[in-house]
Amino acid sequence: MNRQLFLTLVLLQVSLFVFAQTKKSPADLVNPHVDSKNSRWFFFNSATRPFGMVNLSPDTDTGGAWGSGYRYESDSIKGLSHVHAWQLSALSVLPVSGIDLETNTDFGSPFSHDSEIVQPGYHKLMLDRYDIKVELTSTMRVGFHRYTFPKNGAQQVMIRLGGMLGPSEITDGEIIQLDKNTLQGYLINSKTIRRPFDTQVFYAIKLNRSITGIEGWSEAGVNATLSEIKGKNSGALLTFDDSQEELLMKVGISYVSAEQAMLNLKTELAHWDFNQIQSESFEEWNSYLGRIQVEGATEKAHRRFYTDLFHALQGRRTISDVNGKYADMTSGTLVAKQIPLDNAGKPKFRHFNSDSFWGAQWTINTLWHLVYPEITEEFVNSMLRYYVDGGLIPRGPSGGNYTYVMTGASSTPFIVSAYQKGIRGFDVQLAYEGLKKNHRPGGIMEKAGYEHRTSKGGGLSYYLENGYVPWPNPEGQRFGFHQGGPSLTMDYAYQDWTLAQLAKALGDEPTAQEFLTRSTYYKNTFDTETGWMRPKTVNGEWKTPFDAYEYGAGFNEANASQNTWFVPHDLEGLAELMGGREKAVAKLNASFEEASKLGFTSGTSHSQETHPEYRRIPVNYGNQPSIQTAFVFHKLGRPDLTQYWSRAVIKSVYSDLSPENGYNGDEDQGLMGSLAVLMKIGLFQMNGGTEIDPAYEISSPIFDKITISLNPYYYPGKEFIIKTEGNSPTSVYVKSATWKNQNLGNLELSHSQITGGGELRLEMSEKP
């Protein structure tokens, strides 16, 4: 069964389910405004497809990677831009009226949420300054605009070619008019501290009505010569007659060339039916969201669940063209390359841009591999293209660039988990070769965060020689970011363990033993006197004074209390260091009791400024380092505490539908959305699902029934169903469990059991 047929069948199932249940589809329930007050550049999305190249949405704020994009409490629209990606932005446009460039290049307009409609694949708003109605939708690689101007009003469209746009400055660009309806060109995203090379984004524009005039502005002033419109503060103003109120505009994007952008436009959007594209986008979102159907609980819970799932399926972006062309930027120079084609002449997979896989082991590893295995397979193949092109498997690429975001070899668990779950439509030996390289001298594990030109910040040589990464770094702090020694040691140890699992699965016992030995090195950074992981100098001296709740003192985006539990591959070993299971459970339970007083998160940057105690929180569900902690209890023999605390975290952190809250920190391109989904359906994988036929820990679902449609191209079963009896906000404990009518004592199921299909029944209780 091919992918398109499977999506069609899922959509049919969704339609039948919706008709029988709420009459609202999953896409109807999504609220993109959740947490949008705290948006960063790539967080808010409306007119986009799952993993779309084009992410067309309004921008209220345009300066910097944080605090930019669409921000709910900002009252003015500055532009409508087409790329909201990790370290990338592109092509801000805006319909305007009555602008005279000689006197005014301030194009922004107030707007009101009262007249706004936002849903997956569609955004509508009014530009109050001009009385222009804006509607946006998209295909995978083409943005589609519909503007309705006031009757007899001047009709203009601004195209910004230079200036600050989110994470980078657009330093230069080009606009060429091909005919009275067609434009094309490029923009240059200047390099950033995270993305080391200038990166071009190409565009092609088609309008359904003739352009009657073009003039532009730049630092040299107003100019009607297109070739002179360039530089950091520049753009063009298109003029149209007022014979019709409606204007349609299609914008194709490519990272390869303007010709490829035009090919994307012509291939994906050959007509002018805006409503059809809006409908197709909505249906595509339903086909993805509808793979998990939930029943019971409140409508609010349903709305938040599908909002979480919506976030799990976007943020990480397609960067290859419709014919499989893509831009290899690993050398710093754009080289156009080709993804292999299948027998029908179609690309076998897409190439992608994404933020880090740091934390993916507890989030998209489980969700994507189980529910969207075809997406997993595409991402693995994309990672291997980076390896072939640039010599390293990436941990967070941007526009064909390596960024070296965060630490370690964070993509290793993702790839290993895919293989262990039978997702193997990639060159396994090539992947194994690249992963081994990443974990050894000369690989990506040597590099600290954003360490582009050196390989000293990661401290790998000390890890291999001394069994831990010292802090502070003996080489100095100038080699990248995120150099916290204990954090790096624990990252490496876990990632080494996952690579050892792949080595064992492939029959390479010597390599398995090499990395299994390294996976025990986390013990070298545990201080038995304080009972926490603790920074240690290169001479073996513990950091003194030591405060387990001091944020960032040797720990990456965490404190010792949060990060100490990062031993997902050997929690029994960690418990032994703490004096046994009971002491470990008591220690972690005390941390949860304390964290509950602050809502289980360190809050937003604003709350940290006004309430510095948030940074001292012992468990933080607003960032990745400790998002597994509620499930540690399960592995230490106390599943009742996992059930209790996971429900408490859901209620406090992942239940709000307001623009003010939602993820209470940083959603990170689907990681926290995926975590929320998994917690609400009661499934988790402590080690990231990296052992052979990996286990899923079962916790406390919030719904009465959960039905996961399994992709028949990858898995033999049709559906995996979870049913709960006696479920309620207070009945959070699992009293008994049966799998296919057989008692299930350990509250775990293997991947092969789940993907073979069947029904899990949970009897819930108010008492553990």
Buried (B, 14 or more C-beta within 10 A) or exposed (E): EEEEEBBEBBBEBBBEBBEEEBEEBBBBBBBBBBBBBBBBBBBBBBBBBBBBBBBBBBBBBBBBBBBBBBBBEBBBBBBBBBBBBBBBBBBBBBBBBEBEBEEEBEBBBEBEEEEBEBBBBBBBBBBBBBBBBBBBBBBBBBBBBBBBBBEEBBBBBBBBBBBBBBBBBBBBBBBEBEEEBBBBBBBBBBBBBBBBBBBBBBBBBBBBBEBEEBBBBBEEEBBEEBEBBBBBBBBBBBBBEBEEBBBBBBBBBBBBBBBBBBBBBBBBBEEEEBEEBBBBBBBBBBBBBBBBBBBBBEEEBBBBBBBBBBBBBBBBBBBBBBBBBBBBBBEEEBEBBEBEEEEEEEBBBBBBBBBBBBBBBBBBBBBBBBBBBBBBBBBBBBBBBBBBBBBBBBBBBBBBBBBBBBBBBBBBBBBBBBBBBBBBBBBBEEBBBBBBBBBBEEBBBBBBBBBBEBBBBBBBBBBBEBBBBBBBBEBEEEBBBBBBBBBBBBBBBBBBBBBBBBBBBBEBEEBBEBBBEBBBBBBBBBBEEBBBBBBBBBEEEBBEEBBBBBBEBBBBBBBBBBBBBBBBBBBEBBBBBBEEBEBBBEBBBEBBEBBBEBBBBBBBEEBBEEEEEBBBBBBBBBBBBBBBBBBBBBBBEBBBBBBBBBBBBBBBBBBBBEBBBBBBBBBBBBBBBBBBBBBBBBBBBBBBBBBBEBBBBBBBBBBBBBBBBBBEBBBEBEEBBBBBEEBBEEBBBBBEBBBEEEEBEEBBBBBBBBBBBBBBBBBBBEEE
